[in-house]
Amino acid sequence: MEQQETTGIGWFIAGLGLGALLGVLFAPKAGRDIREGLMSGARDSKDYVATRGKQARDQINSVMDRGRDQINEYAERGKEVAEKGRERWSGIVDRVAGSSAEGERSRAHIGEEEEGYRGGTAETRF
């Protein structure tokens, strides 16, 4: 099987070479014209590829710049949000700390009043 595939590929290459030879022999143009046409086509293709490569590079750079700007913008927004969160959190902590200290003072004060009130009621009852 392997030998048949090799033979088939060999015949294909031989046919390709024979077709190229016959094409050159029966070409309507002279060899010089064909070579000049091929060289011109190669130069045009080279220029086209170079131009498209430059356009692609410019487009990629543009996309990268926009992406970088967007990332920087999101990072700044994140910093602002984090700072606002810290401010709010420290405000909450301050209020809670103030409330708990105030609450302890109030509870102590209420406790004194309740004891007095209870004491008064107890005296009245007995």
Residue pairs with C-beta under 8 A, 6 or more apart in sequence:
24 31
24 34
27 34
29 37
